[in-house]
């Protein structure tokens, strides 16, 4: 960002002021849940849906395990106290009410 002819790094506060959005983390979580709902409603023949529903086989590497998107989404939904989320994601209006 250029301010008075000097380049500087934009901070989270700068982004909040620029976009007038008080909570960027909530917006990112909302977009992630919208994407998961979209994938759940997809046709079974789509490759994205097959990858989404597949379970990786074999062993994971040693060390700190990588976070997977579904673990993160599941954690968000547990914090929101949403049960049977896959069933709710099929109905667009119900899923929209969950996301809000």
N, CA, C and O atoms as a GROMACS GRO file, in nm:
protein
  400
    1UNK      N    1   0.085  -0.117   0.000
    1UNK     CA    2   0.000   0.000   0.000
    1UNK      C    3   0.090   0.123   0.000
    1UNK      O    4   0.189   0.128   0.073
    2UNK      N    5   0.057   0.220  -0.079
    2UNK     CA    6   0.134   0.344  -0.085
    2UNK      C    7   0.059   0.451  -0.007
    2UNK      O    8  -0.057   0.480  -0.034
    3UNK      N    9   0.128   0.508   0.089
    3UNK     CA   10   0.068   0.613   0.170
    3UNK      C   11   0.166   0.728   0.175
    3UNK      O   12   0.277   0.713   0.227
    4UNK      N   13   0.129   0.843   0.121
    4UNK     CA   14   0.214   0.962   0.113
    4UNK      C   15   0.345   0.932   0.040
    4UNK      O   16   0.451   0.981   0.079
    5UNK      N   17   0.336   0.850  -0.065
    5UNK     CA   18   0.453   0.818  -0.145
    5UNK      C   19   0.546   0.714  -0.086
    5UNK      O   20   0.653   0.689  -0.141
    6UNK      N   21   0.506   0.652   0.027
    6UNK     CA   22   0.589   0.552   0.094
    6UNK      C   23   0.513   0.420   0.098
    6UNK      O   24   0.395   0.416   0.135
    7UNK      N   25   0.583   0.311   0.058
    7UNK     CA   26   0.522   0.179   0.064
    7UNK      C   27   0.524   0.128   0.207
    7UNK      O   28   0.624   0.142   0.277
    8UNK      N   29   0.412   0.070   0.251
    8UNK     CA   30   0.409   0.007   0.382
    8UNK      C   31   0.320  -0.115   0.377
    8UNK      O   32   0.232  -0.127   0.291
    9UNK      N   33   0.342  -0.206   0.472
    9UNK     CA   34   0.266  -0.330   0.479
    9UNK      C   35   0.130  -0.301   0.541
    9UNK      O   36   0.120  -0.229   0.640
   10UNK      N   37   0.028  -0.358   0.481
   10UNK     CA   38  -0.108  -0.338   0.533
   10UNK      C   39  -0.133  -0.438   0.646
   10UNK      O   40  -0.100  -0.556   0.632
   11UNK      N   41  -0.189  -0.394   0.755
   11UNK     CA   42  -0.216  -0.478   0.871
   11UNK      C   43  -0.363  -0.520   0.871
   11UNK      O   44  -0.441  -0.475   0.788
   12UNK      N   45  -0.399  -0.608   0.965
   12UNK     CA   46  -0.539  -0.649   0.977
   12UNK      C   47  -0.628  -0.528   1.003
   12UNK      O   48  -0.739  -0.519   0.950
   13UNK      N   49  -0.580  -0.436   1.084
   13UNK     CA   50  -0.659  -0.316   1.112
   13UNK      C   51  -0.682  -0.237   0.983
   13UNK      O   52  -0.791  -0.183   0.960
   14UNK      N   53  -0.580  -0.229   0.900
   14UNK     CA   54  -0.594  -0.159   0.773
   14UNK      C   55  -0.698  -0.224   0.683
   14UNK      O   56  -0.776  -0.156   0.617
   15UNK      N   57  -0.700  -0.358   0.681
   15UNK     CA   58  -0.801  -0.429   0.602
   15UNK      C   59  -0.941  -0.407   0.659
   15UNK      O   60  -1.036  -0.389   0.584
   16UNK      N   61  -0.953  -0.408   0.792
   16UNK     CA   62  -1.084  -0.384   0.853
   16UNK      C   63  -1.135  -0.246   0.816
   16UNK      O   64  -1.252  -0.229   0.782
   17UNK      N   65  -1.046  -0.145   0.822
   17UNK     CA   66  -1.086  -0.009   0.786
   17UNK      C   67  -1.122   0.000   0.639
   17UNK      O   68  -1.218   0.069   0.602
   18UNK      N   69  -1.046  -0.069   0.554
   18UNK     CA   70  -1.068  -0.063   0.411
   18UNK      C   71  -1.202  -0.127   0.371
   18UNK      O   72  -1.276  -0.070   0.292
   19UNK      N   73  -1.231  -0.246   0.427
   19UNK     CA   74  -1.351  -0.319   0.388
   19UNK      C   75  -1.468  -0.299   0.484
   19UNK      O   76  -1.575  -0.355   0.462
   20UNK      N   77  -1.450  -0.222   0.588
   20UNK     CA   78  -1.556  -0.193   0.686
   20UNK      C   79  -1.616  -0.321   0.742
   20UNK      O   80  -1.737  -0.332   0.761
   21UNK      N   81  -1.530  -0.418   0.768
   21UNK     CA   82  -1.575  -0.549   0.817
   21UNK      C   83  -1.510  -0.576   0.952
   21UNK      O   84  -1.388  -0.583   0.961
   22UNK      N   85  -1.590  -0.592   1.057
   22UNK     CA   86  -1.531  -0.609   1.190
   22UNK      C   87  -1.470  -0.747   1.215
   22UNK      O   88  -1.383  -0.759   1.300
   23UNK      N   89  -1.513  -0.850   1.143
   23UNK     CA   90  -1.464  -0.984   1.174
   23UNK      C   91  -1.435  -1.063   1.048
   23UNK      O   92  -1.524  -1.124   0.989
   24UNK      N   93  -1.309  -1.061   1.006
   24UNK     CA   94  -1.269  -1.131   0.884
   24UNK      C   95  -1.271  -1.283   0.904
   24UNK      O   96  -1.301  -1.356   0.810
   25UNK      N   97  -1.238  -1.330   1.024
   25UNK     CA   98  -1.236  -1.474   1.051
   25UNK      C   99  -1.375  -1.533   1.033
   25UNK      O  100  -1.390  -1.642   0.977
   26UNK      N  101  -1.477  -1.462   1.080
   26UNK     CA  102  -1.615  -1.510   1.064
   26UNK      C  103  -1.653  -1.517   0.918
   26UNK      O  104  -1.723  -1.610   0.876
   27UNK      N  105  -1.608  -1.420   0.838
   27UNK     CA  106  -1.639  -1.422   0.695
   27UNK      C  107  -1.571  -1.539   0.626
   27UNK      O  108  -1.630  -1.603   0.539
   28UNK      N  109  -1.447  -1.569   0.663
   28UNK     CA  110  -1.375  -1.682   0.603
   28UNK      C  111  -1.443  -1.813   0.641
   28UNK      O  112  -1.458  -1.901   0.557
   29UNK      N  113  -1.485  -1.826   0.767
   29UNK     CA  114  -1.556  -1.945   0.812
   29UNK      C  115  -1.687  -1.961   0.736
   29UNK      O  116  -1.723  -2.071   0.695
   30UNK      N  117  -1.757  -1.850   0.718
   30UNK     CA  118  -1.885  -1.854   0.645
   30UNK      C  119  -1.865  -1.901   0.501
   30UNK      O  120  -1.940  -1.985   0.452
   31UNK      N  121  -1.763  -1.848   0.434
   31UNK     CA  122  -1.736  -1.889   0.296
   31UNK      C  123  -1.698  -2.036   0.289
   31UNK      O  124  -1.736  -2.106   0.195
   32UNK      N  125  -1.622  -2.083   0.388
   32UNK     CA  126  -1.583  -2.223   0.391
   32UNK      C  127  -1.705  -2.313   0.406
   32UNK      O  128  -1.716  -2.416   0.340
   33UNK      N  129  -1.798  -2.275   0.494
   33UNK     CA  130  -1.920  -2.353   0.513
   33UNK      C  131  -2.009  -2.348   0.388
   33UNK      O  132  -2.074  -2.447   0.355
   34UNK      N  133  -2.011  -2.234   0.320
   34UNK     CA  134  -2.088  -2.226   0.195
   34UNK      C  135  -2.031  -2.324   0.091
   34UNK      O  136  -2.106  -2.391   0.021
   35UNK      N  137  -1.900  -2.330   0.082
   35UNK     CA  138  -1.836  -2.421  -0.012
   35UNK      C  139  -1.866  -2.567   0.022
   35UNK      O  140  -1.894  -2.647  -0.068
   36UNK      N  141  -1.860  -2.603   0.149
   36UNK     CA  142  -1.889  -2.740   0.190
   36UNK      C  143  -2.032  -2.776   0.157
   36UNK      O  144  -2.060  -2.886   0.110
   37UNK      N  145  -2.125  -2.684   0.181
   37UNK     CA  146  -2.264  -2.709   0.146
   37UNK      C  147  -2.282  -2.729  -0.002
   37UNK      O  148  -2.361  -2.814  -0.045
   38UNK      N  149  -2.210  -2.652  -0.082
   38UNK     CA  150  -2.217  -2.666  -0.227
   38UNK      C  151  -2.169  -2.804  -0.271
   38UNK      O  152  -2.231  -2.867  -0.356
   39UNK      N  153  -2.059  -2.849  -0.214
   39UNK     CA  154  -2.003  -2.979  -0.251
   39UNK      C  155  -2.096  -3.092  -0.208
   39UNK      O  156  -2.111  -3.190  -0.280
   40UNK      N  157  -2.158  -3.079  -0.092
   40UNK     CA  158  -2.251  -3.183  -0.044
   40UNK      C  159  -2.369  -3.196  -0.139
   40UNK      O  160  -2.419  -3.307  -0.160
   41UNK      N  161  -2.414  -3.085  -0.197
   41UNK     CA  162  -2.529  -3.089  -0.288
   41UNK      C  163  -2.494  -3.135  -0.429
   41UNK      O  164  -2.584  -3.156  -0.510
   42UNK      N  165  -2.366  -3.150  -0.460
   42UNK     CA  166  -2.324  -3.190  -0.595
   42UNK      C  167  -2.369  -3.331  -0.630
   42UNK      O  168  -2.402  -3.412  -0.542
   43UNK      N  169  -2.371  -3.359  -0.760
   43UNK     CA  170  -2.402  -3.492  -0.812
   43UNK      C  171  -2.289  -3.588  -0.776
   43UNK      O  172  -2.172  -3.549  -0.772
   44UNK      N  173  -2.324  -3.713  -0.749
   44UNK     CA  174  -2.225  -3.814  -0.706
   44UNK      C  175  -2.118  -3.840  -0.812
   44UNK      O  176  -2.009  -3.886  -0.777
   45UNK      N  177  -2.145  -3.813  -0.937
   45UNK     CA  178  -2.050  -3.843  -1.044
   45UNK      C  179  -1.937  -3.740  -1.054
   45UNK      O  180  -1.836  -3.766  -1.120
   46UNK      N  181  -1.952  -3.625  -0.990
   46UNK     CA  182  -1.850  -3.520  -0.998
   46UNK      C  183  -1.724  -3.560  -0.922
   46UNK      O  184  -1.732  -3.618  -0.814
   47UNK      N  185  -1.610  -3.529  -0.979
   47UNK     CA  186  -1.482  -3.567  -0.920
   47UNK      C  187  -1.461  -3.500  -0.785
   47UNK      O  188  -1.410  -3.562  -0.692
   48UNK      N  189  -1.499  -3.374  -0.773
   48UNK     CA  190  -1.484  -3.302  -0.647
   48UNK      C  191  -1.560  -3.373  -0.536
   48UNK      O  192  -1.510  -3.386  -0.424
   49UNK      N  193  -1.681  -3.418  -0.566
   49UNK     CA  194  -1.763  -3.488  -0.468
   49UNK      C  195  -1.697  -3.620  -0.428
   49UNK      O  196  -1.697  -3.656  -0.310
   50UNK      N  197  -1.641  -3.692  -0.525
   50UNK     CA  198  -1.574  -3.818  -0.494
   50UNK      C  199  -1.454  -3.796  -0.403
   50UNK      O  200  -1.433  -3.872  -0.308
   51UNK      N  201  -1.376  -3.692  -0.430
   51UNK     CA  202  -1.260  -3.661  -0.346
   51UNK      C  203  -1.306  -3.620  -0.206
   51UNK      O  204  -1.246  -3.659  -0.106
   52UNK      N  205  -1.411  -3.541  -0.200
   52UNK     CA  206  -1.464  -3.492  -0.073
   52UNK      C  207  -1.509  -3.608   0.017
   52UNK      O  208  -1.486  -3.605   0.138
   53UNK      N  209  -1.571  -3.707  -0.042
   53UNK     CA  210  -1.626  -3.818   0.037
   53UNK      C  211  -1.529  -3.934   0.055
   53UNK      O  212  -1.558  -4.028   0.129
   54UNK      N  213  -1.413  -3.930  -0.012
   54UNK     CA  214  -1.318  -4.040  -0.001
   54UNK      C  215  -1.247  -4.037   0.134
   54UNK      O  216  -1.232  -3.932   0.196
   55UNK      N  217  -1.204  -4.153   0.176
   55UNK     CA  218  -1.126  -4.166   0.299
   55UNK      C  219  -0.986  -4.211   0.259
   55UNK      O  220  -0.972  -4.317   0.198
   56UNK      N  221  -0.884  -4.134   0.290
   56UNK     CA  222  -0.749  -4.174   0.252
   56UNK      C  223  -0.707  -4.302   0.324
   56UNK      O  224  -0.734  -4.320   0.443
   57UNK      N  225  -0.642  -4.390   0.251
   57UNK     CA  226  -0.597  -4.516   0.309
   57UNK      C  227  -0.450  -4.506   0.343
   57UNK      O  228  -0.380  -4.415   0.298
   58UNK      N  229  -0.405  -4.599   0.422
   58UNK     CA  230  -0.264  -4.601   0.458
   58UNK      C  231  -0.239  -4.527   0.587
   58UNK      O  232  -0.331  -4.492   0.661
   59UNK      N  233  -0.112  -4.505   0.612
   59UNK     CA  234  -0.073  -4.439   0.736
   59UNK      C  235  -0.031  -4.296   0.709
   59UNK      O  236   0.019  -4.263   0.602
   60UNK      N  237  -0.052  -4.214   0.808
   60UNK     CA  238  -0.008  -4.076   0.798
   60UNK      C  239   0.138  -4.065   0.840
   60UNK      O  240   0.189  -4.152   0.911
   61UNK      N  241   0.203  -3.961   0.798
   61UNK     CA  242   0.342  -3.939   0.834
   61UNK      C  243   0.356  -3.917   0.984
   61UNK      O  244   0.261  -3.878   1.052
   62UNK      N  245   0.475  -3.943   1.035
   62UNK     CA  246   0.500  -3.917   1.175
   62UNK      C  247   0.516  -3.768   1.198
   62UNK      O  248   0.542  -3.692   1.104
   63UNK      N  249   0.502  -3.728   1.321
   63UNK     CA  250   0.514  -3.587   1.352
   63UNK      C  251   0.378  -3.524   1.369
   63UNK      O  252   0.277  -3.593   1.385
   64UNK      N  253   0.375  -3.393   1.364
   64UNK     CA  254   0.250  -3.320   1.382
   64UNK      C  255   0.159  -3.346   1.262
   64UNK      O  256   0.200  -3.323   1.148
   65UNK      N  257   0.037  -3.393   1.285
   65UNK     CA  258  -0.053  -3.420   1.172
   65UNK      C  259  -0.102  -3.289   1.110
   65UNK      O  260  -0.126  -3.190   1.179
   66UNK      N  261  -0.117  -3.291   0.979
   66UNK     CA  262  -0.172  -3.176   0.909
   66UNK      C  263  -0.321  -3.168   0.935
   66UNK      O  264  -0.390  -3.269   0.947
   67UNK      N  265  -0.369  -3.046   0.942
   67UNK     CA  266  -0.513  -3.028   0.956
   67UNK      C  267  -0.579  -3.051   0.820
   67UNK      O  268  -0.528  -3.009   0.717
   68UNK      N  269  -0.689  -3.117   0.824
   68UNK     CA  270  -0.766  -3.138   0.703
   68UNK      C  271  -0.887  -3.046   0.707
   68UNK      O  272  -0.938  -3.013   0.814
   69UNK      N  273  -0.932  -3.006   0.590
   69UNK     CA  274  -1.044  -2.911   0.582
   69UNK      C  275  -1.166  -2.962   0.657
   69UNK      O  276  -1.233  -2.886   0.727
   70UNK      N  277  -1.197  -3.091   0.642
   70UNK     CA  278  -1.317  -3.144   0.706
   70UNK      C  279  -1.304  -3.142   0.858
   70UNK      O  280  -1.404  -3.124   0.928
   71UNK      N  281  -1.184  -3.161   0.910
   71UNK     CA  282  -1.166  -3.151   1.055
   71UNK      C  283  -1.193  -3.009   1.102
   71UNK      O  284  -1.255  -2.988   1.206
   72UNK      N  285  -1.147  -2.911   1.024
   72UNK     CA  286  -1.168  -2.771   1.059
   72UNK      C  287  -1.316  -2.734   1.049
   72UNK      O  288  -1.369  -2.666   1.137
   73UNK      N  289  -1.381  -2.779   0.943
   73UNK     CA  290  -1.524  -2.752   0.926
   73UNK      C  291  -1.604  -2.820   1.037
   73UNK      O  292  -1.697  -2.762   1.092
   74UNK      N  293  -1.568  -2.945   1.068
   74UNK     CA  294  -1.637  -3.017   1.176
   74UNK      C  295  -1.623  -2.945   1.309
   74UNK      O  296  -1.718  -2.940   1.387
   75UNK      N  297  -1.504  -2.890   1.335
   75UNK     CA  298  -1.482  -2.815   1.459
   75UNK      C  299  -1.570  -2.691   1.462
   75UNK      O  300  -1.631  -2.660   1.565
   76UNK      N  301  -1.578  -2.619   1.350
   76UNK     CA  302  -1.662  -2.500   1.344
   76UNK      C  303  -1.809  -2.534   1.367
   76UNK      O  304  -1.879  -2.463   1.439
   77UNK      N  305  -1.854  -2.644   1.306
   77UNK     CA  306  -1.995  -2.683   1.322
   77UNK      C  307  -2.024  -2.731   1.464
   77UNK      O  308  -2.134  -2.707   1.515
   78UNK      N  309  -1.928  -2.798   1.528
   78UNK     CA  310  -1.947  -2.837   1.669
   78UNK      C  311  -1.957  -2.715   1.759
   78UNK      O  312  -2.037  -2.712   1.852
   79UNK      N  313  -1.874  -2.613   1.732
   79UNK     CA  314  -1.881  -2.490   1.810
   79UNK      C  315  -2.015  -2.420   1.792
   79UNK      O  316  -2.066  -2.356   1.884
   80UNK      N  317  -2.072  -2.433   1.671
   80UNK     CA  318  -2.203  -2.373   1.643
   80UNK      C  319  -2.317  -2.462   1.691
   80UNK      O  320  -2.434  -2.424   1.683
   81UNK      N  321  -2.283  -2.581   1.742
   81UNK     CA  322  -2.380  -2.679   1.792
   81UNK      C  323  -2.479  -2.722   1.684
   81UNK      O  324  -2.600  -2.728   1.707
   82UNK      N  325  -2.425  -2.751   1.565
   82UNK     CA  326  -2.506  -2.798   1.452
   82UNK      C  327  -2.495  -2.949   1.445
   82UNK      O  328  -2.384  -3.004   1.438
   83UNK      N  329  -2.608  -3.017   1.447
   83UNK     CA  330  -2.610  -3.162   1.436
   83UNK      C  331  -2.672  -3.200   1.302
   83UNK      O  332  -2.753  -3.127   1.246
   84UNK      N  333  -2.630  -3.317   1.251
   84UNK     CA  334  -2.678  -3.368   1.122
   84UNK      C  335  -2.657  -3.264   1.012
   84UNK      O  336  -2.749  -3.233   0.936
   85UNK      N  337  -2.535  -3.210   1.005
   85UNK     CA  338  -2.508  -3.101   0.913
   85UNK      C  339  -2.515  -3.143   0.767
   85UNK      O  340  -2.552  -3.062   0.682
   86UNK      N  341  -2.482  -3.268   0.735
   86UNK     CA  342  -2.490  -3.312   0.596
   86UNK      C  343  -2.635  -3.312   0.548
   86UNK      O  344  -2.664  -3.275   0.434
   87UNK      N  345  -2.726  -3.353   0.635
   87UNK     CA  346  -2.868  -3.353   0.602
   87UNK      C  347  -2.917  -3.210   0.582
   87UNK      O  348  -2.996  -3.183   0.491
   88UNK      N  349  -2.870  -3.118   0.666
   88UNK     CA  350  -2.911  -2.978   0.654
   88UNK      C  351  -2.850  -2.911   0.532
   88UNK      O  352  -2.911  -2.822   0.473
   89UNK      N  353  -2.730  -2.954   0.492
   89UNK     CA  354  -2.662  -2.892   0.378
   89UNK      C  355  -2.734  -2.921   0.247
   89UNK      O  356  -2.722  -2.844   0.151
   90UNK      N  357  -2.809  -3.029   0.240
   90UNK     CA  358  -2.882  -3.064   0.118
   90UNK      C  359  -2.993  -2.962   0.092
   90UNK      O  360  -3.020  -2.930  -0.024
   91UNK      N  361  -3.056  -2.912   0.197
   91UNK     CA  362  -3.160  -2.811   0.183
   91UNK      C  363  -3.095  -2.673   0.188
   91UNK      O  364  -3.042  -2.633   0.291
   92UNK      N  365  -3.099  -2.600   0.078
   92UNK     CA  366  -3.030  -2.471   0.068
   92UNK      C  367  -3.076  -2.371   0.175
   92UNK      O  368  -2.994  -2.306   0.238
   93UNK      N  369  -3.207  -2.359   0.193
   93UNK     CA  370  -3.258  -2.259   0.288
   93UNK      C  371  -3.218  -2.293   0.431
   93UNK      O  372  -3.182  -2.204   0.508
   94UNK      N  373  -3.224  -2.420   0.466
   94UNK     CA  374  -3.185  -2.461   0.601
   94UNK      C  375  -3.035  -2.439   0.621
   94UNK      O  376  -2.992  -2.395   0.728
   95UNK      N  377  -2.955  -2.470   0.519
   95UNK     CA  378  -2.810  -2.452   0.529
   95UNK      C  379  -2.775  -2.304   0.541
   95UNK      O  380  -2.683  -2.266   0.614
   96UNK      N  381  -2.848  -2.220   0.468
   96UNK     CA  382  -2.826  -2.076   0.476
   96UNK      C  383  -2.856  -2.024   0.616
   96UNK      O  384  -2.785  -1.937   0.667
   97UNK      N  385  -2.960  -2.078   0.680
   97UNK     CA  386  -2.991  -2.036   0.817
   97UNK      C  387  -2.883  -2.084   0.914
   97UNK      O  388  -2.853  -2.016   1.013
   98UNK      N  389  -2.824  -2.200   0.888
   98UNK     CA  390  -2.714  -2.249   0.972
   98UNK      C  391  -2.592  -2.158   0.960
   98UNK      O  392  -2.527  -2.125   1.060
   99UNK      N  393  -2.562  -2.117   0.840
   99UNK     CA  394  -2.445  -2.033   0.815
   99UNK      C  395  -2.461  -1.894   0.879
   99UNK      O  396  -2.365  -1.839   0.932
  100UNK      N  397  -2.578  -1.840   0.873
  100UNK     CA  398  -2.601  -1.707   0.932
  100UNK      C  399  -2.595  -1.717   1.082
  100UNK      O  400  -2.611  -1.616   1.151
   0.00000   0.00000   0.00000
